[in-house]
Amino acid sequence: MMPISARVSRVLLPLLLLILLAGCGEDAGPALDPVVRDSAGVVIAEFPAGALEWPSAFGLPGSPEVRIGVVEGASEYQWTRPVAAARLSDGGFAVLEQAPAEVRVFDASGGFVRRVGAGGDGPGEFRSPVGLAVLPGDTILVWDRGSTRLSWFGVDGTLEREQTLREPGGIRSLRRVALSPGGAVVALGATTTEEDLGNQGRVRELWQVVPLSPASSTLGTVPGTERAIQIARSDAGEIVSVNVQGRWWWGEGFAWSSARGVWTADQLALEARHFDLDQGLDRIVRILAPDRPFSRALIDSLHRVELDRVDDPQIRELWRADFEEREYPEGIPPVAAVFADTAERVWIGLTEPPPERLPSGELTAVRRWVVFEEWSGALRLLGVLTLPPRSHPLWADAEGVLLVRSDAELDVAYVEWYRYAGG
């Protein structure tokens, strides 16, 4: 029979926990409880603005467990533009470098093992690789945007097969290709090109969401890139040049693969949308928070950041003149990125102007992420996770996160593995 003291403890401890939770502040309850509704088979979870301040139950320690990168040393440890990475089944790491274009494989302690692929146009070579996934059996899948080609490599680095993407689902301008650890590939892009748009000025694309298997049928559409396009033609009507410009506060689309499809986000809306490979759009997670104003003080500070980058007085005057012509929105775009890990969690990156580009140029440094996880068929809030400055997640699971980080003082890049603390 259980002692009386033990039985009393089992009753009092839950009550004490409830009392402590009740004293954590009035926002504790609402931030954890979304309003969930179903709209034509799409589950929508809406969280109040308090979600943006809800602390995560887990975090990162002060230093990584594994750091790959050196200021000076062997070339295999020096990064120019690391753009993607994933963990292997033995705890090692596969990292995609853009210049030179190759995959570098490291063991679990960060020791160099081998190179996979190389720059070029031939089999197993890359022009501008931007995506990587480690599939079952440690097969390495690489997406090369430059040649619009997928390449599969064995664990020993041997090229197994390749596939060139030729307008999947009618997509003519591929903008994102999401690679799932399970092997699924989802393409996102527009059915038009810059040339098709002509000299139309500022336009916003609509992206088709198209899986490569089982068939190239469109799962849906999402807001994509917003750009100002200027096309110059000769007297004969031939295209001489295409000038595409954008601002970081204009509309932009993001995508990251999930276990069953792809998560997408729009820079201008504080939400993420999931497309299932079989069902199409099936889930939306949204935070109902007011816009942060694009204040005069913020605009002035952004201008100062730009001017501090140049010493030439003439260029500074040209930029000041450009400042007078700029149009800023009323509110700051709330979303900077979307990310998903192998533990069925989706991360929404929060904008903190001015945005900082990482060495690859493909990713923006994002410090604060609102993290949600699958729970009993729905999504629940895990809180806001803060990452190191000038970093972006490349891969994560339930144990930790693999980051690319740029050291501002030394101007070098590192790939770092952090094991979560707490939670």
C-alpha positions as CSV (number, residue, x, y, z in Angstrom):
1,M,0.0,0.0,0.0
2,M,1.3,3.5,-0.9
3,P,2.4,5.5,2.2
4,I,0.1,8.4,3.2
5,S,2.9,10.9,2.7
6,A,3.4,9.7,-0.9
7,R,-0.4,9.8,-1.6
8,V,-0.6,13.4,-0.3
9,S,2.4,14.4,-2.4
10,R,0.7,13.1,-5.6
11,V,-2.3,15.2,-4.8
12,L,-0.5,18.4,-3.7
13,L,2.2,18.6,-6.3
14,P,-0.2,19.0,-9.3
15,L,-2.2,21.6,-7.3
16,L,1.1,23.5,-6.5
17,L,2.0,23.4,-10.2
18,L,-1.3,24.9,-11.2
19,I,-0.9,27.7,-8.6
20,L,2.6,28.4,-10.0
21,L,1.4,28.5,-13.5
22,A,-1.5,30.8,-12.6
23,G,1.1,33.2,-11.1
24,C,3.2,33.4,-14.3
25,G,1.2,36.3,-15.7
26,E,-2.2,36.9,-17.4
27,D,-0.7,36.1,-20.8
28,A,0.4,32.5,-20.0
29,G,-2.9,30.9,-20.8
30,P,-3.9,32.7,-24.0
31,A,-0.4,32.4,-25.6
32,L,-0.7,28.6,-25.3
33,D,-4.2,28.1,-26.5
34,P,-5.0,28.7,-30.2
35,V,-8.4,29.1,-31.7
36,V,-8.6,26.1,-34.0
37,R,-11.1,25.8,-36.8
38,D,-11.6,23.8,-39.9
39,S,-12.2,25.4,-43.3
40,A,-13.0,23.0,-46.1
41,G,-10.6,20.4,-44.8
42,V,-7.9,22.9,-43.8
43,V,-7.1,23.1,-40.1
44,I,-6.4,26.7,-39.1
45,A,-4.7,27.3,-35.7
46,E,-4.8,31.0,-34.7
47,F,-2.6,32.2,-31.8
48,P,-2.8,35.6,-30.0
49,A,-0.1,38.2,-30.2
50,G,1.3,36.9,-26.9
51,A,2.9,34.0,-28.8
52,L,5.6,36.4,-30.0
53,E,6.8,36.9,-26.4
54,W,6.3,33.3,-25.1
55,P,9.7,31.9,-24.0
56,S,10.7,28.6,-25.3
57,A,11.0,25.6,-23.0
58,F,14.3,24.7,-24.6
59,G,17.2,26.8,-25.7
60,L,20.8,26.7,-26.8
61,P,24.0,26.6,-24.6
62,G,26.5,29.3,-24.9
63,S,28.8,27.4,-27.2
64,P,28.3,24.7,-29.8
65,E,29.1,21.0,-29.2
66,V,30.8,20.9,-32.6
67,R,32.2,23.8,-34.6
68,I,33.4,23.3,-38.2
69,G,35.4,26.2,-39.6
70,V,38.7,28.0,-39.1
71,V,40.1,31.5,-39.7
72,E,43.3,30.1,-41.1
73,G,44.1,26.5,-41.9
74,A,43.3,23.6,-44.2
75,S,41.0,24.5,-47.1
76,E,38.4,21.9,-46.2
77,Y,37.7,23.8,-42.9
78,Q,37.4,27.2,-44.6
79,W,34.0,28.3,-45.8
80,T,33.2,30.8,-48.5
81,R,29.5,30.3,-49.0
82,P,28.1,27.4,-47.0
83,V,24.4,27.2,-47.9
84,A,22.9,23.9,-46.7
85,A,23.7,21.0,-44.4
86,A,22.3,17.9,-42.7
87,R,23.4,15.2,-40.2
88,L,24.3,11.7,-41.2
89,S,23.0,8.5,-39.4
90,D,26.3,8.2,-37.5
91,G,26.1,11.7,-36.2
92,G,28.4,13.1,-38.9
93,F,27.7,16.1,-41.1
94,A,27.2,16.8,-44.8
95,V,27.7,20.5,-45.7
96,L,27.1,22.1,-49.1
97,E,29.6,24.8,-50.1
98,Q,28.9,27.0,-53.1
99,A,32.5,28.2,-53.9
100,P,34.1,25.8,-54.6
101,A,30.9,24.0,-55.5
102,E,31.1,20.7,-53.5
103,V,29.7,18.7,-50.6
104,R,32.1,18.2,-47.6
105,V,31.5,15.3,-45.3
106,F,32.7,15.4,-41.7
107,D,32.5,12.9,-38.8
108,A,30.6,13.4,-35.6
109,S,33.4,15.4,-34.0
110,G,33.8,17.7,-37.0
111,G,36.8,15.9,-38.6
112,F,37.0,16.1,-42.4
113,V,36.2,12.8,-44.2
114,R,35.7,13.5,-47.9
115,R,34.5,15.8,-50.7
116,V,31.5,14.9,-52.8
117,G,30.9,16.4,-56.3
118,A,32.8,19.3,-57.8
119,G,32.2,22.5,-59.8
120,G,31.4,22.1,-63.5
121,D,28.7,21.0,-66.0
122,G,29.5,17.3,-66.1
123,P,28.0,14.3,-64.2
124,G,28.2,14.8,-60.5
125,E,29.2,18.5,-60.9
126,F,27.5,21.7,-59.9
127,R,27.2,25.3,-61.1
128,S,25.3,26.9,-58.3
129,P,24.2,24.3,-55.7
130,V,21.7,25.6,-53.1
131,G,20.0,22.6,-51.6
132,L,21.0,19.4,-49.8
133,A,19.2,16.5,-48.0
134,V,20.5,13.3,-46.4
135,L,18.1,10.5,-47.3
136,P,17.7,7.0,-45.7
137,G,21.0,5.0,-46.1
138,D,22.9,8.3,-46.0
139,T,22.3,9.0,-49.7
140,I,23.1,12.7,-50.3
141,L,20.7,14.6,-52.6
142,V,21.9,17.9,-54.0
143,W,19.8,20.5,-55.9
144,D,21.9,22.6,-58.3
145,R,20.0,25.7,-59.3
146,G,22.5,26.6,-62.0
147,S,21.9,23.5,-64.0
148,T,18.4,22.8,-62.7
149,R,19.6,19.3,-61.8
150,L,19.1,16.9,-58.9
151,S,22.0,14.6,-58.1
152,W,22.0,11.5,-55.8
153,F,25.3,10.4,-54.3
154,G,26.1,7.2,-52.3
155,V,27.6,7.4,-48.8
156,D,31.1,6.9,-50.4
157,G,30.6,9.9,-52.7
158,T,29.8,7.9,-55.8
159,L,27.2,9.5,-58.2
160,E,24.1,7.2,-58.3
161,R,21.8,9.1,-60.6
162,E,20.7,12.6,-61.8
163,Q,17.6,14.3,-63.0
164,T,17.2,17.6,-64.8
165,L,14.0,19.5,-64.0
166,R,12.2,20.6,-67.1
167,E,9.3,22.9,-66.2
168,P,7.7,20.7,-63.6
169,G,3.9,21.4,-63.5
170,G,4.4,24.2,-66.0
171,I,6.9,26.1,-63.8
172,R,9.2,28.1,-66.0
173,S,11.0,30.1,-63.3
174,L,12.1,27.8,-60.4
175,R,12.4,29.8,-57.2
176,R,12.5,27.2,-54.5
177,V,13.1,23.4,-54.4
178,A,12.4,21.8,-51.1
179,L,14.2,18.4,-50.4
180,S,12.7,16.1,-47.8
181,P,14.9,13.7,-45.8
182,G,12.4,11.1,-46.9
183,G,13.3,11.7,-50.5
184,A,10.4,13.8,-51.7
185,V,11.1,16.8,-53.8
186,V,8.7,19.8,-54.1
187,A,9.3,22.6,-56.7
188,L,8.0,26.2,-56.2
189,G,8.0,28.8,-58.9
190,A,6.2,30.9,-61.5
191,T,4.8,29.8,-64.9
192,T,6.1,33.1,-66.3
193,T,9.6,34.5,-66.8
194,E,10.9,38.0,-66.5
195,E,10.9,38.2,-70.3
196,D,7.2,37.3,-70.3
197,L,6.3,40.1,-68.0
198,G,7.9,42.7,-70.3
199,N,8.6,46.2,-69.0
200,Q,5.8,46.1,-66.4
201,G,7.7,47.7,-63.5
202,R,6.9,46.3,-60.0
203,V,5.1,42.9,-60.1
204,R,4.4,40.1,-57.6
205,E,4.7,36.5,-58.8
206,L,2.4,33.6,-57.8
207,W,4.3,30.4,-57.2
208,Q,2.9,27.0,-58.0
209,V,3.6,24.3,-55.5
210,V,4.4,21.1,-57.4
211,P,5.7,17.7,-56.1
212,L,7.9,15.7,-58.5
213,S,6.3,12.5,-57.4
214,P,4.0,10.7,-57.7
215,A,3.0,13.2,-60.4
216,S,3.7,16.8,-61.3
217,S,0.2,18.0,-60.3
218,T,-0.1,21.4,-58.6
219,L,-0.9,21.3,-54.9
220,G,-1.8,25.0,-54.8
221,T,-0.4,28.5,-55.2
222,V,1.4,30.8,-52.8
223,P,2.6,34.4,-52.9
224,G,6.1,34.6,-54.3
225,T,8.7,37.2,-55.2
226,E,7.9,40.9,-55.6
227,R,10.4,42.7,-57.9
228,A,10.7,45.8,-60.1
229,I,11.6,44.5,-63.7
230,Q,13.0,46.7,-66.4
231,I,13.6,45.2,-69.8
232,A,15.6,47.1,-72.5
233,R,15.2,46.2,-76.1
234,S,17.0,47.1,-79.3
235,D,15.4,48.9,-82.3
236,A,14.8,45.4,-83.7
237,G,12.9,44.4,-80.6
238,E,15.5,42.0,-79.2
239,I,16.1,41.9,-75.5
240,V,19.3,43.7,-74.6
241,S,19.1,43.5,-70.8
242,V,16.9,42.5,-68.0
243,N,17.3,44.5,-64.7
244,V,15.5,43.0,-61.7
245,Q,15.5,44.9,-58.4
246,G,13.9,44.3,-55.1
247,R,13.7,45.7,-51.5
248,W,13.9,43.6,-48.4
249,W,10.5,45.0,-47.2
250,W,8.7,43.9,-50.4
251,G,6.8,40.6,-50.7
252,E,8.9,37.4,-50.7
253,G,8.0,33.8,-50.5
254,F,9.7,31.1,-48.4
255,A,9.6,27.3,-48.4
256,W,11.1,24.4,-46.4
257,S,10.4,20.7,-46.7
258,S,8.5,18.7,-44.0
259,A,8.2,15.0,-43.5
260,R,5.0,14.9,-45.6
261,G,5.3,17.9,-47.9
262,V,6.4,21.5,-47.6
263,W,5.9,24.5,-45.3
264,T,5.5,27.8,-47.1
265,A,5.4,31.4,-45.7
266,D,4.9,34.9,-47.1
267,Q,7.1,37.7,-45.7
268,L,4.0,40.0,-45.4
269,A,1.8,37.6,-43.4
270,L,2.5,36.3,-39.9
271,E,1.6,32.7,-40.7
272,A,2.9,29.4,-42.3
273,R,1.0,27.1,-44.6
274,H,1.6,23.4,-45.0
275,F,1.0,21.5,-48.3
276,D,0.6,17.7,-47.9
277,L,1.9,15.7,-50.8
278,D,-1.4,13.8,-51.1
279,Q,-4.0,16.3,-49.9
280,G,-2.6,19.7,-50.8
281,L,-3.1,22.6,-48.4
282,D,-4.0,21.0,-45.1
283,R,-2.7,23.2,-42.2
284,I,-2.3,26.9,-41.5
285,V,-0.7,28.3,-38.3
286,R,-1.2,32.0,-37.8
287,I,-0.4,34.7,-35.1
288,L,-2.9,37.5,-34.7
289,A,-0.5,40.4,-33.9
290,P,-0.7,44.0,-35.0
291,D,1.8,45.4,-37.5
292,R,4.9,47.1,-36.1
293,P,5.1,50.6,-37.6
294,F,7.8,51.5,-40.1
295,S,8.6,54.6,-38.0
296,R,10.7,57.6,-39.1
297,A,13.3,56.8,-36.6
298,L,13.7,53.2,-38.0
299,I,13.9,54.6,-41.6
300,D,16.6,57.1,-40.5
301,S,18.6,54.3,-38.8
302,L,18.4,52.1,-41.9
303,H,19.8,55.0,-44.0
304,R,22.6,55.4,-41.5
305,V,23.5,51.7,-41.8
306,E,23.7,52.0,-45.6
307,L,25.8,55.1,-45.6
308,D,28.2,53.6,-43.1
309,R,29.1,51.0,-45.7
310,V,30.7,53.4,-48.1
311,D,33.5,56.1,-47.8
312,D,33.2,57.7,-51.2
313,P,31.4,61.1,-50.8
314,Q,29.9,61.0,-54.3
315,I,28.3,57.6,-53.7
316,R,27.0,58.8,-50.3
317,E,25.3,61.8,-52.0
318,L,23.8,59.5,-54.7
319,W,22.4,57.3,-52.0
320,R,21.0,60.2,-50.1
321,A,19.1,61.3,-53.2
322,D,17.9,57.7,-53.6
323,F,16.6,57.8,-50.0
324,E,14.3,60.7,-50.9
325,E,12.6,58.6,-53.7
326,R,12.0,55.5,-51.6
327,E,8.6,54.3,-50.5
328,Y,8.3,52.4,-47.3
329,P,5.2,50.5,-46.1
330,E,3.3,51.4,-43.0
331,G,4.2,48.2,-41.3
332,I,7.4,46.2,-41.0
333,P,7.1,42.8,-42.8
334,P,6.8,40.4,-39.9
335,V,8.3,37.2,-41.4
336,A,12.0,36.7,-42.3
337,A,12.0,32.9,-43.1
338,V,10.4,29.6,-42.5
339,F,12.1,26.4,-41.3
340,A,11.0,22.9,-40.4
341,D,12.8,20.1,-38.5
342,T,12.7,16.3,-38.5
343,A,10.7,16.4,-35.3
344,E,7.6,17.7,-37.1
345,R,8.0,21.2,-35.9
346,V,7.7,24.4,-37.9
347,W,9.7,27.5,-37.2
348,I,8.6,31.0,-38.2
349,G,11.5,33.5,-38.3
350,L,10.7,37.0,-37.1
351,T,12.0,40.1,-38.9
352,E,14.5,42.3,-37.1
353,P,15.6,45.2,-39.4
354,P,17.9,45.7,-41.0
355,P,18.3,42.1,-42.3
356,E,21.8,40.7,-42.4
357,R,22.8,38.4,-45.3
358,L,24.9,35.4,-44.4
359,P,28.0,34.5,-46.5
360,S,26.1,32.3,-49.0
361,G,23.7,35.2,-49.9
362,E,20.9,32.6,-49.9
363,L,19.9,32.9,-46.3
364,T,19.2,35.9,-44.0
365,A,20.4,35.9,-40.4
366,V,17.4,35.4,-38.2
367,R,17.7,35.3,-34.4
368,R,14.1,34.9,-33.1
369,W,11.9,32.0,-34.2
370,V,8.4,31.1,-33.1
371,V,8.3,27.3,-32.9
372,F,5.2,25.1,-33.1
373,E,5.0,21.3,-32.9
374,E,2.6,18.6,-34.0
375,W,0.5,17.5,-31.0
376,S,-2.5,15.1,-31.2
377,G,-3.2,16.1,-34.8
378,A,-2.9,19.8,-34.2
379,L,-0.2,22.4,-33.6
380,R,0.8,23.7,-30.2
381,L,3.1,26.6,-29.4
382,L,6.6,25.7,-28.0
383,G,7.6,29.4,-27.7
384,V,10.2,31.8,-29.1
385,L,13.7,30.3,-29.6
386,T,16.6,32.7,-29.7
387,L,19.6,31.7,-31.8
388,P,23.1,33.2,-31.8
389,P,23.6,36.5,-33.7
390,R,24.2,36.3,-37.5
391,S,23.0,32.7,-37.9
392,H,20.3,30.6,-39.6
393,P,19.2,27.0,-39.0
394,L,20.1,24.4,-41.7
395,W,18.8,21.2,-40.1
396,A,17.4,20.2,-36.8
397,D,15.8,17.3,-34.9
398,A,14.4,16.8,-31.4
399,E,18.0,16.8,-29.9
400,G,19.5,19.9,-31.4
401,V,20.1,22.3,-34.4
402,L,22.7,22.7,-37.0
403,L,23.5,26.3,-37.9
404,V,25.5,28.4,-40.3
405,R,26.9,31.4,-38.4
406,S,28.9,34.4,-39.5
407,D,31.5,35.9,-37.2
408,A,31.2,39.6,-37.6
409,E,34.6,40.4,-36.0
410,L,36.7,37.9,-37.9
411,D,34.5,37.9,-41.1
412,V,34.5,34.1,-41.3
413,A,31.7,31.5,-41.5
414,Y,31.2,28.5,-39.2
415,V,28.9,25.5,-39.3
416,E,27.9,24.6,-35.8
417,W,26.0,21.8,-34.0
418,Y,24.2,22.8,-30.8
419,R,22.4,20.3,-28.5
420,Y,19.3,21.8,-26.9
421,A,19.5,22.8,-23.2
422,G,16.5,22.4,-21.0
423,G,13.0,21.3,-22.2
